Amino acid sequence: MNLPTPAVVPQRAVERLPRIALLLFCAAYLLPGLFGRDPWRNADLTAYGYMWGLAQGRMDWWAPSLGGLPPETALLPHWLGAWSVQWLGPWMDPALAARLPFTLLLALTLGLIWYATYHLARTDAAQPLPFAFGGEADPVGYARTLADGALLATLATLGLLQLGHETTPELMQLSLVALFTWALAAGPSGAWTARLAVVVALPALALSGAPSMSLCIGLIAVLISPHSRYPAMRRMVPWLVAGIVLGLAAATATHAWHWRLDDHPSASTWAGFARLLLWFTWPTLPLSVWTLWRWRGHWTQRHISIPLGSVLVGTAASAAMGGSDRALLLAVPGLAILAAFSLPTLQRGASAAIDWFSVFFFSLTALVVWIIYSSIQLNLPPKPLQHLQRLAPGFEPSFSAAHLVFAAAGTLAWLWLVRWRTSRHRHPLWKSLVLPASGVALTWLLTMTLLLPVVDYARSTRPLVQSIARFVPAGECIWAPGLSATHLAGLEVFGGYGVDAAPKPALNCHYLLVMTRSPSLSATPAGWTEMARLRRPVDGHEYFTLYRAAP
């Protein structure tokens, strides 16, 4: 027997968040970092390397590879980026063209989380407790307020900040998990769109590099749906089975079953996973735990069981992979929805603690960014600039009036929000998440405007490739055994080189690039002549030696 709903919500607590304010929150989160930067090293640059190679006709569309490395299994995201480069590349920077559809996927994710929360909050079990003489929140206003809270919780999630702005398969996986969650939430309405979304989301998730996630969340939905009191949800079971079967077929046909489990996790691995949980999921995880406690008699109800299923799968996958932040990213939609249902039961002390932590932390962060920017532009104070020049030798400061204007506007908006939130007690349920969400957006905005030149210089491999270009003309072939896919992508994208990473060269390359982890000299390979010793300006752990084939 389920306990009565713990939500006691008066009508004044469901005051609507102005739509213009919500749109500005989303714009301040989505747009910074979209323009004026290179793809950053590791996953961002690697994924773009596949997309650029496919668009240029350098790779097989069914088995893309960089320098002969094993093919990447996440086909669908790379196809999407490659199509965008082909269509938009002639009119804009190819990196921007590849980044645009993934920014739209992040925007779609935010919208799907909003609507999924709205549908779940409209169910009878999620509604607040009725008052004896009336005055409780109306169902539509209550659902809309919790949906606003879920969207703000998504924006406030620290782990989404960088990964959500990369051009990687994980961002498409995130949007498909959000689509599947929305389909389950909207299922009782019996809409054909929800059933079609189920059939599309599961196989697309498998083609995006997460077949195990597709299978697990599909099976959880199959277990939940037959016990629903909504006939439309019980009729969705065949559609769920069809989606699972199509996902299995798609993963098998594209050889997407690659297990990346940590077979022997150590104590340090578990400690690292615990640290990842603490910072990556802030503030949604503590709020979700509070939701599970206060709604403990409602775990079998849809508004708890549906988001909880995806959270458990994403968290278990992250732990099994040795603390993978990219696997944990797929738990963000469920965590945001659960966090929203904590708002009707959140104590005033907890809400105040979140507010004051956000004010202190993000205000201090903004102040540090402005001090570093002042040092870069005015050499006042001089210490930060001296430290940057030591860490990033060769960096040349640049000034952008547009970046300064946007950063100043964002900072003034933050100060106004702090004053609005702390001036007197506010009644809307979403008030506790305004400062965390706006603080994260402010941090990203300031970093991608005031500090973008130095961050781009530090995170891009372009400086290394430019050093190589002094010795190797564009279009030449470079044999690069042992180099990672990130380095290979940088050589192809920024240098226009043909790259062969096989242990034994399959191409007739006249140049050899070798990477070591120490600057110590190594014997020159037979048949090669040393040309130069190079390194990335900001990396003290990777050293490169360039050779030319001896006559």
C-alpha positions, 0 to 999 in steps of 0.5 A: 500500500503506497503512502500518501504523497509527501508534497504539500504545495500551495498555489503560490509555490507554483508561480511560473518561471518567465519563459524569456528568463528560461530561454536566456538561461538555455542560451547562456548555456548552449551558445558559449563555446559554439563559435571561435574555437578548435575541436579540443584534444581527446574525445572532441578532436577524435570524433571530429577527425572521423566526421571530417574524414568521412566528409572528405571521402577519406574513410569508409562510411561503414568502417571509419578509421584514423590512420588504420586504427580499428574502426569506430563503432559509434556510426550514427553520431559520426554520420551526423557530423559528416553530413553537416560538414558536407552540407554546411562546410562550404559556408562556414568553418567545418568544425563549426558545421560539425558542432551545430547539430550536437548543440541542437541535440543538447537543446533537444535534450533540455526540451525532452527532460522538461516535457518528460517531467511535465508528463510524470508530474501530471500523474495522480500519484505525483500530485500534491496533497489536497488541502481541506479547504482548497488552495493547493497547487493546480495540477498544470501549474504544479507540473509546469513548475517541476518541469522548470525545476528539472530543466534548471537541475540539468543546467546545474549539473557540473558533469554536463558542462564540458561533455555537453559541449563536445562533438562526441557520440556521448551527446547523441546517446544522452539525447536518445536516453532523454527521448526514451524517457520522454516516450515512457513518460508520455506513454499513458496518453496513447500518442503514436509519437511516444510509441514511435520514439521508443522504436527509434530511440533504442536502435539509434542508441545502439548505433551511437555506441551504447548497445548495452545501455539500449538493451538494459533500459529497454528491459527495465521498461518492459518490466515496468510497463505491464504493471502500469494501471494505464492501458496505453502503457500496457499496450506499449510492451510490443513496441518496447520489444520491437525496439529492443530487437531492432537495437540488438540487430543494429548492434550485431550488424555493425559489430558494436558489442565492445565491452570496456569493463574494468575486470580488476577494480582496485580500492583506488578505482572505487575511490575515484568513482566515489569522487566522480559521483560527488562532483559530476552529479552535483547538485542533482544526486543529493536532491535525488537521494532526498526524493527517494527518501521522501517518496519512499512509498512511491518507488513503484509509481511512474514518476519515480520508477522511470527516471530511477531505472535510467539512473541505475543503469548509467551509474552501474555502467560507470562503476563497471567501466572503472569510473567512466564519466561518459557512461555516467553522463547518461544518468543525467536525465533521470537524476534531473527528473528525480531532483525536480521531485525533491523540490516540493519536500525540500526543507528551507534550511537545505534550500538556503544552504544550496543558495549560499554555497552557489553564491560563494562558489560561483561568485569566487569563480567569476572573480578569479576569471576576471582577475586572470582576464585583467592580467592577460589584457592589462598585466594587472596584476602581473602574477597570473599572466606570468604563470600562464606564460610559464604554463603555456609558452608561446601564447599570445593574448588577443582582445575581443570587444564582443567577448568582453560585452557578453561577459560583462552582461552575464556578470551583471545578470548574475549579480541581479539574480543573487540580489533577487534570490537573497533579498527576501523569501521566494515562494516558487518551487524552482527558486532553489535551483536558480542560482546553481543553474545560473552559476554554472552558465555564468562560469561557462560563459566567462570561460568561453569569452574572457579565457577562450584564447588561452583555453583554446591554445591549451586544449588544441593540438594545432600548435603542435601541428604548426610546429610539424608544418615547418618541416613537413609540407602539407599533403605528405604522408606521416608514419605515426605508429603508437600515436593515439587517435587524437594525435592522428586526427590533429595531423589530418585535420590541422595539417592535411597530412595522410597518416599511417598508424600501423606498426608496419607501414602500409603506405609509402611515407617519407616521414616518421613521427615517434612519441615518448613520455620522457625527453631522453634521447632514443636511438634513431631507427634504421633508415631514418634521419632525425629532423626535429624534436617537438612537444605541445607547448602546454604538455610536459608528458608527451615528446615527439621526434620527427624523422625523414626517410634517409636517401 
